[in-house]
Amino acid sequence: MTFILIYGILTLFDTRPSQLNGSTGSSRAAQESHAMIISLLPPAIANLDFSRLRQKLMDPTDGLGLSLTELDKAEREYRRFLAMHKHHPSAPLVPNRLVDAFWHAHILDTQRYSTDCLAVFGYVLHHDPYVGIDGPESVRVLESMFAQTKALYESLFGPYPSQELEAMRCKGHACHVPTPCACRVPGACTSRMESVA
């Protein structure tokens, strides 16, 4: 992977060999077509070092066993989530399942998390895991907050990468057990988890 910072826009070029059509090389045109603009990330967010966190999340025993594709997506979306908080500090933002997994791993490295937050925000960004767990009205509030999060995301980064990045309520409401699901908003985790009807 190659990251290039151009005029405040962090661009990610996938320079790994392509798996499409058995191709092992990657032409300049292919790199450009696969380039993803992460967007106008503040330098403090663009420069965060998540190498150790990535290593942990890929570990199948001590981490979540995320694939490189899942991990790249989680990191990209977490950086965007942080940028939304930076640009709109009073907005009640709700993470999707991949962002929540990445955020939890970042929080668990307490020293790095607090240092990173102070560098990015000037304060520690807190996580409220209790939104949406106090009954139907609380769930409706969470769903509304998630809709607002998606609208803000789309205003900053374009279309929300829906299906695989939705938040939802896991079957049995097992929110803090090893699972790739962030839970509590219906309609997600369809590929890995049974959702509550």
N, C-alpha and C positions, 0 to 999 in steps of 0.2 A: 504494500500500500504506500502511496506517496501522497503527502499532504502539501499543498501549495497555498500560501497565504498571499492573495492578490487584492490590494485595496480593501482590506477588511473582510473579504469573502474567502472563507476557507473552503477549498475545493479538494475533493477526494478523488484521486484517480486510482482505479483498481488495476494494479500492475501485475497481479498474480496471473498465471496462465489461465486462459479461459477454458471452462469446461463445456462450452457450447459446441455442438457439432464435432466433438473430438479434437478441437483446436488446442494446440499447446502453446501457441504464441499469442501475442496481443499487439495489434497494429495501433498506430497513432489514432486512426479513425475510430477503432474499437474503444480505445482508452477515452477518447473524447465523448463517444456515445454513451459510455458507462460512467462518465464523470457525474458526481452528485455534488451539487452545491449545498453545503451544510448551512449556509446563509450568513447573515451579518452577525457573527458571533463576536462578542467582546473578546479581545485578546486574552484576558484572564481565563475565559472559558475555553477558548481554542487551544490554549497552551497547557491545560490540565494534563497531568501524566497519570493515565489509568493503566499502565502496563502491568503492575502487580495485581490490581483488581481484575483485569482481564484474565490473567493467569489463574486466579482463584475461581472465577466464574466458569472457566472451561474445565476445571478439574471435576471428574465425575464422582469422586468420593467426598471431597471437602467443599466443593462448590456446587453449581447447578448442572454441570456437564453440558453447557451451551455449546453449540456448534460455532464455528468461526462466522458463519453467515448471521446467526442469531446474535452473536456477540457484537459484530460490527453494527448491526441495526440497533441493538440496545444502546451502544455507546453514542451513536449518532443522535438517537432520539433523546437520550439523557442530556446530552449537551444542548439540544434544542430546548428541553424542559428547563434547564438552568437559565438559558437565554431568555425564555419567556418570563421567568421569575425576576431576572435582572431588569428587563424592560418594563415589566408590569408588577412591581413588588406587592401591590395590594390585591391583585387578582387571586381568587381562590382556585388554585390549579390542582387538578386530579391526575396522577400519573396512570399510564396504561401499564399492562402487566410486565412488559420488558423494561420500561423505565423504572417501575417500582422495584424490580429485581436488582437492577444496576444501582439504584439509589440506596437500597438496603445494604448492599455490599459496600458501597462507599461510606455509609454511616458507620458500619462496623469497624472500619479503620478510623477510629475516633480522632486520633491525632491528625492524620492527613485530612479527614473530612473537615475538622474545625479550621485547619490552616487554609484549605482550599476555599471554604465558605468566606472566611475573613478576607482573602485575596479577591474574591469575586464580588461579594455583597457588602463587606464591612461588618457582617454579623453572621451568626450561625443560622442557616436555613433549617427550621424544624419540620418534622414529619408528624402529621396527625393521623395515626392509624385507626381512629375511632369514628371517623366520618362515615355515615351510612350503616351503622350497626345497631341503631336504637329503634328499629321498627320501620314500618312502611313510609312514614313521613320523612324519616332520616334518609331512607333509600332514595326517595324522590328528590331530596335536596342534593344528594350525591350525584344523581343522574343529571340534574340541572347544572351542577358545577362541572361535570364532565363535558356536557354539551358546550358550556362556555369555554372550557379548556380547548376543545376541538375547534371552536370558532376562532379563538385567538391564535391557535396554531396555524390555521388556514390563512389568517390575515398576514402572518409573518413568513410562513414557509411554503404555502401552497396547499394542495389537497392533502387531507389527513390520511395516512396509510392505514385504512380502517381495519378490516377483519382481524389480522394478527396482532393489532395493537389496541384493541378495545380493552376496557376494564370490565369486570363482571363479578357476580357473586358465584363463588365455587359451590359445587354440590356439598351440602353439609356445612357450609360456611366455614370451611377449614382454611382461613385466610393466612395463617402464619405457620403452615406446615410446608415441607419441601414440595413446591409446586411451581410451575411457570406462570401461574395465574395471580393477578393482582386483585381480582374479585370485585364484587358488589355492583357492577352495572351489567344488566342483562345483555346477552347477544354476543358473547365473546368466548374464547378458549374452545371453540368448536372442534378444533383438530386434536386437542389433548385432554380436555376435561369435560365431564358431564356438567351441563349448566342447570341451574334451578329453573324449573318451568314457571 
